[in-house]
C-alpha cells in the first residue's frame, strides 16, 4: 500500500487514495506491467495475448496476502480466490483461510 500511496501522491495528487477505482486501476496496471515484462520486447498482439494467457501465481502487492493472479488460454478470470472479512472496530478483520473458487 505504501507504493500505491506514493504513486497517488506523485502522479495523481488531486485523486482520493480511498476511492476504490484508483486502487483497482493501480492493481490492473501492476498486472499489465508484468505481462509486458514477460513479453521481453516482443510486443506483437500474439505475444501479448500469449503472455496474458499465461500468468501463474502472480502476487500483486495490493491484493490480500495469498490471493494470486492466474490465467490460461481457456480461463481468463485472473482472480479465483477470496478471503472472508468482517468489520471489527475501526477496520476490516480477515478470518479463515483463502478460499479457492471454481475454474470457470
Secondary structure, 3 states (H helix, E strand, C coil): CHHHHHHHHHHCCCCCCCCHHHHHHHHHHHHHHHHHHHCCCCCCHHHHHHHHCCCCCEECCCCCCCCEECCECCECCCECEECCEEEECCEEEECCCCEECCCC
